């Protein structure tokens, strides 16, 4: 089982990154709030260390590595996936806010705020509170880290960069395309969805 990795950051994608460790490239899935911090602090070919939550089952024989910058974040993640119907993949998408905020929502039975997490509806929010209330107060007391850029800004900047640097659009044109796409569909939450909406707009 892999619990910790330290190596060179070789690539950053929507929900994962590639970490080169001892000549081997590991694909590590990264929750949105962690990815926001990594994008802000790290660049390709810089050193990066991650605490790893390792998952492999008979139903999911391919190993899944989920990475975190801090050990307490990993601990919370492993508690979070004990909630019925929330597996590692659902948890990765749901954790769009810092752990301390999510833990506070749970301790305060703030179902409305939990429902704002990606993929968490009313039923799952109720289950989260029922399963974890009283068990996550420690995480609600975590110190506030430096304010991270909103997750939304990360993928918007990524799409803008690709449109300009790789696809040859002018910066003003790229920004207009993105702005139009976001107006048509304000619920866009990843670069893939944004590219799809930009493409749809160009076909009209």
C-alpha positions in Angstrom: 0.0 0.0 0.0 1.2 3.5 -0.8 0.8 6.1 2.0 3.2 8.9 0.9 4.9 10.1 -2.3 7.6 12.6 -2.9 8.8 13.5 -6.4 8.7 15.8 -9.3 5.5 17.2 -10.7 5.3 16.2 -14.4 1.8 17.2 -15.3 -1.4 18.8 -13.9 -4.8 17.9 -15.3 -8.5 18.5 -14.3 -8.7 16.1 -11.4 -5.3 14.4 -11.4 -1.6 15.0 -11.7 1.4 12.9 -12.6 4.2 12.6 -10.0 7.5 11.2 -11.1 9.0 9.2 -8.2 12.2 7.2 -8.7 11.7 7.0 -12.5 8.1 5.9 -12.2 5.2 8.2 -13.0 2.2 7.9 -10.6 -1.2 9.2 -11.6 -2.7 10.7 -8.5 -6.3 11.9 -8.2 -6.6 15.2 -6.5 -9.8 16.7 -4.8 -10.6 20.2 -6.1 -9.7 22.2 -3.0 -6.2 20.5 -3.0 -5.7 21.0 -6.7 -6.5 24.7 -6.3 -3.6 25.0 -3.7 -1.2 23.0 -5.9 -1.9 25.1 -9.0 -1.2 28.2 -6.9 2.0 27.1 -5.3 3.6 24.6 -7.7 4.7 24.5 -11.3 5.7 21.6 -13.6 9.1 20.0 -12.8 9.0 21.3 -9.2 9.2 19.0 -6.2 5.9 17.9 -4.6 5.1 15.7 -1.7 1.6 14.1 -1.1 -0.1 12.1 1.6 -1.8 9.2 -0.3 -5.1 7.5 0.4 -4.8 4.2 -1.5 -7.8 2.3 -2.7 -8.1 -1.1 -4.4 -10.9 -3.6 -4.2 -12.2 -6.7 -6.0 -14.8 -4.5 -7.8 -12.1 -1.9 -8.4 -8.9 -3.9 -9.1 -7.0 -0.9 -10.6 -5.3 0.9 -7.7 -6.6 4.4 -7.1 -4.3 6.9 -5.4 -5.8 10.1 -3.9 -3.4 12.8 -2.9 -3.4 15.5 -0.2 -1.0 18.2 0.9 -1.7 17.6 4.6 -2.2 14.5 6.6 -5.3 15.8 8.4 -7.0 16.3 5.0 -6.3 12.7 4.1 -7.7 11.6 7.5 -10.9 13.5 6.9 -11.2 12.1 3.3 -11.0 8.5 4.7 -13.7 9.4 7.2 -15.9 11.0 4.6 -15.9 7.9 2.4 -17.3 5.8 5.3 -20.6 7.5 4.5 -23.0 5.2 2.6 -23.0 5.8 -1.1 -19.9 8.0 -1.1 -16.9 6.2 -2.5 -13.5 7.7 -3.3 -14.5 9.0 -6.7 -17.6 10.7 -5.4 -15.6 12.2 -2.5 -12.9 13.6 -4.8 -15.6 15.5 -6.8 -17.5 16.6 -3.6 -14.5 18.1 -1.7 -14.6 21.5 -3.4 -14.2 23.5 -0.2 -11.4 23.4 2.5 -11.9 20.5 5.0 -12.3 22.9 7.9 -15.4 24.4 6.2 -17.0 21.1 5.4 -16.3 19.8 8.9 -18.0 22.9 10.3 -21.1 22.3 8.1 -21.3 18.8 9.4 -20.9 19.7 13.1 -23.5 22.5 12.7 -25.9 20.2 10.8 -25.8 22.7 7.9 -27.4 20.5 5.3 -28.0 23.4 3.0 -24.3 24.2 2.7 -23.4 20.5 2.3 -25.8 20.3 -0.7 -23.7 22.9 -2.4 -20.8 20.4 -2.7 -20.6 18.8 -6.1 -22.7 15.7 -6.4 -24.2 16.0 -2.9 -28.0 16.1 -2.9 -30.4 16.3 0.1 -30.3 12.5 0.8 -26.5 12.3 0.8 -26.2 15.5 2.9 -28.5 14.0 5.5 -26.4 10.8 5.5 -23.2 12.8 5.9 -24.5 14.5 9.0 -26.0 11.4 10.5 -22.7 9.4 10.0 -20.1 12.0 10.8 -21.6 14.6 13.3 -19.5 14.4 16.5 -16.6 12.8 14.7 -15.2 15.7 12.7 -14.9 18.5 15.3 -11.1 18.2 15.2 -11.1 19.0 11.5 -13.4 22.0 12.0 -10.6 23.5 14.3 -7.9 23.2 11.6 -6.1 26.6 11.0 -7.1 28.5 8.0 -4.5 28.1 5.3 -3.6 30.9 2.9 -6.7 31.8 0.8 -6.7 29.7 -2.3 -8.0 30.9 -5.6 -11.5 29.8 -6.2 -11.7 26.4 -8.0 -13.7 28.0 -10.8 -10.9 30.4 -11.7 -8.4 27.5 -12.1 -10.2 25.8 -14.9 -11.2 29.1 -16.6 -7.5 30.1 -16.7 -6.5 26.7 -18.0 -9.0 26.9 -20.8 -8.0 30.4 -21.7 -4.3 29.3 -21.8 -5.1 26.4 -24.1 -7.2 28.5 -26.4 -4.4 31.1 -26.8 -1.1 29.1 -26.5 -2.2 25.8 -28.2 -5.2 26.7 -30.4 -4.0 30.1 -31.7 -6.8 32.3 -30.6 -6.1 35.9 -29.5 -6.4 36.6 -25.8 -9.4 39.0 -26.2 -11.2 36.5 -28.4 -10.5 33.6 -26.0 -11.9 35.6 -23.1 -15.0 36.5 -25.0 -15.6 32.9 -26.0 -15.2 31.8 -22.3 -17.5 34.6 -21.1 -20.2 33.7 -23.6 -20.0 30.0 -22.6 -20.3 30.8 -18.9 -23.3 33.0 -19.5 -25.0 30.2 -21.5 -24.3 27.7 -18.8 -23.4 29.1 -15.3 -23.2 25.6 -13.9 -19.9 24.7 -15.7 -17.4 23.4 -13.1 -14.5 21.8 -15.1 -12.4 22.6 -18.1 -13.9 19.7 -20.1 -17.4 21.2 -19.6 -16.2 24.6 -20.5 -14.4 23.4 -23.7 -17.7 21.6 -24.7 -19.7 24.8 -24.2 -17.2 26.9 -26.1 -17.3 24.4 -28.9 -21.1 24.4 -28.9 -21.1 28.2 -29.1 -18.8 28.1 -32.2 -21.2 25.8 -34.0 -24.1 28.3 -33.7 
